[in-house]
Every structure is written in structure tokens, then in C-alpha cells.
Amino acid sequence: MPPGGRKILFVDDDPETLASYGRALRRKYDLETALGPVRGLEAVAENGPYAVVVSDLRMPGMDGVEFFSRLRKSCPDTVRIMLTGYADIRSAMDAVNTGHVFRFLAKPCAEEELDAALTAALEQYGLVTAERTFLKGTLRGTIKVLTDLLALLNAKAQGRSVRVKRIVLDVAGYLGVPEPWRLELAVMLSQIGCAVLPERMLADMLATGGLDSRRQRLFDQHPRIAGDLLVNIPRLDEVAEIIRYQERRYDGSGPPAGGPKGQDIPFGSRLLKVALDYDTLIASGRTKAQALAVMGERAGWYDPRVFEAFATLAQGREGFTRTRVPPEDVVPGMVLVDDLIVGGETVAAAGTAVDHDLAARIARAGEGFPEAVPMYVSPETESTLFRLEPDLIEMLRRERRDGDN
């Protein structure tokens, strides 16, 4: 059953009206009531999400239109039904257009009519949440196949996606972006076009911060290649658009030629542009302060609101930093700086994001393995050292100590 199940919330400023709804419908539905819009929002925060919320239009302090507008921001999947005793067409239009109301019913409403509207609303909620489950679940399987393939063909590109994902999601959360899972998919697939480029090209760009003009023109094709590939996958058209314009500058310059500019560039693309440029500067050896200074001087490159949010977060948080980690302290989420060679065999390429299996293999490497492994490390992976799979880590440490003895 999806979040919210069959829960229904009635909101009205008249306690007698709420009591009548309860008597008529509680035996058939999982029904709760809230006296007034403020208590309605509190109920949503405390007990939500609800599958359906039914609200009166005319309430003191906050009318039903404003109530539904606020509800839509916090619970976009909740189906909304408006009830009113006033024959006010303008208010009805505002309710539908602003609050995205599913049904508009006049009071007093016959029990049969209300029952039919609730049944239809619950069916609508089931359709919406089923589609979202598909997008978040089934599509993620497709995404994993593609990212695993990218890791095999160009590990540095896949590692870059892992590094910038945290930046993008942090800024999105700071700005209150709804449905950040679309951005997450876009980030993880943003470098898929690099699979058709020479692996050395991305490595050189990250090492130096740029490419010569001929290779830069070739590199600039990878967002279009990825967008053309992903647009053929059902429900990924928005993700494909974000990826296609990830290198587009806010003033309209940059690839692809003839694309949108300013606010017409997909928001996710504007966010990705900031994150990717920052990652390139950090990978090429700049400090955080130096990278921000360089980006701040690039007039017209970035959405001012996005860059301001990013710079604000960057002042108080570190992204991935390059450091050396003892083999037994390597945990999933870290990213290899160099090729990993064990016993003369290359077991993982530079840029590979560490998973549980690779972390275990590094911990078991034993004699002859370096005392520390160059890694890109984020605050999350630093904070989980010795806490992620603690029993396994301790066992591997014992094995390594026994092997040394």
C-alpha cells in the first residue's frame, strides 16, 4: 500500500459539520478530522501524508484556497476536494487553478455524491503513487545498469557523478526543490555520454581544469549524446533535458549551440553546471576558496540564485576532499584517486566509487599493500568510519593483523 494508504482528512471550521462527516463515513473510510486550516496543516505534519484531504472553502484566517496551496507544497500527491456552501465561480476557479483541486462540490453535499467523489479520489491517489513507485523503483534498476556500465567503460566519469551528487542534492534541499529524486537520476546519468569518449580525455580535463580547443569541442558533445540516449527511455524525458543542457551557461553561451538561456534552461541543468565546474576546479588542485573565487569571476556563467545557495553551503561544508586512508578504514562511498593495484593486478580503475565488496577486498589486501590509499572522501564517509558494518570491519582488521604476524 502506498504512503497514506486510504487515509482521508476532513478540514472545516464547524465542529458540527465535522461530526456529521464522521458519523456518515467513518465506517467505510479511515477518516480523521481537523477543526480549521491551521489544525489541518498540523495534522498533515503529524500524521500525514493523507491520500485525500477534503476542505471547506470559506474558513476564517486562511481560506481553503490558501490551505490547499500550502498542502500541495508539502504533500503534492495528496488528492484535494473542495466543499463550499457559496455559489462563487471565481473562488472555484481560484481553488482549481491555485490549489489544483481534484473535485469541487457544493454544500450541502449528498452522502452518495461525496462517497463517489472520495472513491474516485482514492483511485486517483493510487494511480499517482503507483506511477511514482515505478519511477523511483523500476527506473532505478535501469539507472543502475547504465551506471554500472559507465563504471566499466569510464570509471573516472562514474566517480565524477558520485562526487557531484552530494553537491546537487544539498543545494536542491537548501532551495526547497520538490521531487529531488529526478535531480538525483540526472546527476547519476550526467556523465553517461563520456562512455563513448576516450577515457584519457576526462582524466586530462580533471587534472588540468581544461582541454585544448579541439578536444574541448569533442568533450562538449557528451551531454547531447547522453540526452539523445535517455530520451528514448519512457519517463526520462525531463531527466534527459537536464543532462542535455548541463554545460549551458546562464547567459546562453556554451554547448549546445542555439539552446535556451537564463530561466529557460532547466533548473536541474543550472544546478549541475555549478556542481560540475566546482568539481573540475577541485580535481585540478584548487582549494575550496580558490574554486569559489574562480567561479565568482565568471560573469554570466551561473544562475545567481543557484550559485549564491551553493556558495553559502560551501562556506560551512566540505565536499569531497583528497586524502590518504588506511586500507582497513576504506568504506563504501569513497572514490579512488588512482588505479587500485593488488598483487600486480589492477582490480579497480581510478575514479571508481567504492562499494562493500571493494572495501572488503582492500581491507584484505595484506602484505605489500600500501599503508594508505589515495581517496576522495566526503564528510559522510568520514563520519561513518568504524560504524558502517562494524563487525565486518573489525573482522577484516583482525585478519590483516594476523596476516602481518
Rosetta blueprint (number, residue, H / E / L):
1 M L
2 P L
3 P L
4 G L
5 G L
6 R L
7 K E
8 I E
9 L E
10 F E
11 V E
12 D E
13 D L
14 D L
15 P H
16 E H
17 T H
18 L H
19 A H
20 S H
21 Y H
22 G H
23 R H
24 A H
25 L H
26 R L
27 R L
28 K L
29 Y L
30 D E
31 L E
32 E E
33 T E
34 A E
35 L E
36 G L
37 P H
38 V H
39 R H
40 G H
41 L H
42 E H
43 A H
44 V H
45 A H
46 E H
47 N H
48 G L
49 P L
50 Y L
51 A L
52 V E
53 V E
54 V E
55 S E
56 D E
57 L L
58 R L
59 M L
60 P L
61 G L
62 M L
63 D L
64 G H
65 V H
66 E H
67 F H
68 F H
69 S H
70 R H
71 L H
72 R H
73 K H
74 S H
75 C L
76 P L
77 D L
78 T L
79 V E
80 R E
81 I E
82 M E
83 L E
84 T E
85 G L
86 Y L
87 A L
88 D L
89 I H
90 R H
91 S H
92 A H
93 M H
94 D H
95 A H
96 V H
97 N H
98 T H
99 G H
100 H L
101 V L
102 F L
103 R E
104 F E
105 L E
106 A E
107 K L
108 P L
109 C L
110 A L
111 E H
112 E H
113 E H
114 L H
115 D H
116 A H
117 A H
118 L H
119 T H
120 A H
121 A H
122 L H
123 E H
124 Q H
125 Y H
126 G H
127 L H
128 V H
129 T H
130 A H
131 E H
132 R H
133 T H
134 F H
135 L H
136 K H
137 G H
138 T H
139 L H
140 R H
141 G H
142 T H
143 I H
144 K H
145 V H
146 L H
147 T H
148 D H
149 L H
150 L H
151 A H
152 L H
153 L H
154 N L
155 A H
156 K H
157 A H
158 Q H
159 G H
160 R H
161 S H
162 V H
163 R H
164 V H
165 K H
166 R H
167 I H
168 V H
169 L H
170 D H
171 V H
172 A H
173 G H
174 Y H
175 L L
176 G L
177 V L
178 P L
179 E L
180 P H
181 W H
182 R H
183 L H
184 E H
185 L H
186 A H
187 V H
188 M H
189 L H
190 S L
191 Q L
192 I H
193 G H
194 C H
195 A H
196 V H
197 L L
198 P L
199 E H
200 R H
201 M H
202 L H
203 A H
204 D H
205 M H
206 L H
207 A H
208 T H
209 G L
210 G L
211 L L
212 D L
213 S H
214 R H
215 R H
216 Q H
217 R H
218 L H
219 F H
220 D L
221 Q L
222 H H
223 P H
224 R H
225 I H
226 A H
227 G H
228 D H
229 L H
230 L H
231 V L
232 N L
233 I L
234 P L
235 R L
236 L L
237 D H
238 E H
239 V H
240 A H
241 E H
242 I H
243 I H
244 R H
245 Y L
246 Q L
247 E L
248 R L
249 R L
250 Y L
251 D L
252 G L
253 S L
254 G L
255 P L
256 P L
257 A L
258 G L
259 G L
260 P L
261 K L
262 G H
263 Q H
264 D H
265 I L
266 P L
267 F H
268 G H
269 S H
270 R H
271 L H
272 L H
273 K H
274 V H
275 A H
276 L H
277 D H
278 Y H
279 D H
280 T H
281 L H
282 I H
283 A H
284 S L
285 G L
286 R L
287 T L
288 K H
289 A H
290 Q H
291 A H
292 L H
293 A H
294 V H
295 M H
296 G H
297 E L
298 R L
299 A L
300 G L
301 W L
302 Y L
303 D L
304 P H
305 R H
306 V H
307 F H
308 E H
309 A H
310 F H
311 A H
312 T H
313 L H
314 A H
315 Q H
316 G H
317 R L
318 E L
319 G L
320 F L
321 T E
322 R E
323 T E
324 R E
325 V E
326 P L
327 P H
328 E H
329 D H
330 V L
331 V L
332 P L
333 G L
334 M L
335 V E
336 L E
337 V L
338 D L
339 D L
340 L E
341 I E
342 V E
343 G L
344 G L
345 E E
346 T E
347 V E
348 A E
349 A L
350 A L
351 G L
352 T L
353 A E
354 V L
355 D L
356 H H
357 D H
358 L H
359 A H
360 A H
361 R H
362 I H
363 A H
364 R L
365 A L
366 G L
367 E L
368 G L
369 F L
370 P L
371 E L
372 A L
373 V E
374 P E
375 M E
376 Y E
377 V E
378 S L
379 P H
380 E H
381 T H
382 E H
383 S H
384 T L
385 L L
386 F L
387 R L
388 L L
389 E L
390 P H
391 D H
392 L H
393 I H
394 E H
395 M H
396 L H
397 R H
398 R H
399 E H
400 R H
401 R H
402 D H
403 G H
404 D H
405 N L
